[in-house]
């Protein structure tokens, strides 16, 4: 981010569009919404809303599936051994 904006200050017009563009680029590069919010000095909700308004395709949550994906190969190995 070129410059963090004072938390809670209103962004209108070109400032908002410029921030939305920077956040969109960062999100496309793989940064999380939380990381972008921290960099920009804004809340998670604000960044999420700005990305949604910019029609960015948001990634699905990945945290809940990691444990399941990790266990699947173990279960398959057990089934093949039986």
N, C-alpha and C positions, 0 to 999 in steps of 0.2 A: 504494500500500500504506500502510495506516495506520501500521504499525510493522514494521521489519525484525526478523526473529527471528534469534537468534544461530546462526550456521552450525553444523550438526552437532547442534543440540539436538533432542530428541525432541518431537514434537507429538502430543498425544492429544486425543480428545474434541472439545470445543467449539472449542479453538484450531485444530485441524486442519480441522474443518468450516468455520470462519470463513475460514481462509486459502484453502481449496479454493473457496469461494464467490467471494472476491475475485479469485483467479486465473482462475476461469471467466469472470467478467465482463470482465476485461482481455483474455482470449483472444477472447471474442465480439466485442470492440471492434476486433479486428484486430492486437493486439500479438502478437509472436512469443514462443515458449516461452523463447528465450534472453533476450529483454528482460524478461519476467516474472521469470525466475530471478534476473537481476541486481537488479531492483527489490526482490525479496523477500529477497535475500541467501542464496538456496538454490541447489542445483545444478540443471543442466538435467534430469538424470534424476529428481530429486525432483519437480520441477514437472510433468514429463511423466507420472510415475506418479500424482500427485495428480489431474491432469486426467483420466487414464484411469479412475481409481477413481470419479471423479465422473460418469462416463459422458458426458463431453464429446466431441462428434464432432470429431476432430482433422483439420486440413487436411492435404492431401498436400503433399509437398515441391514447391517451385516452381523451385528453382535450376537444376536440370538441364534444364528445358524452355525456359528463356528464350532461349538461343542458337538453338535449333531454330525457335522461333516467330518469332524475328527474321529468320532466313534464309528462311523460307517465302515471304514476299511478294517477296523478291528473285528467288527461283527461279521463281515464277509469272510475274513480269514478263519474265524471260529467255525462258520458254517461249512467252509470247504474242508476243514480238518475233520469234521464229523462224518 
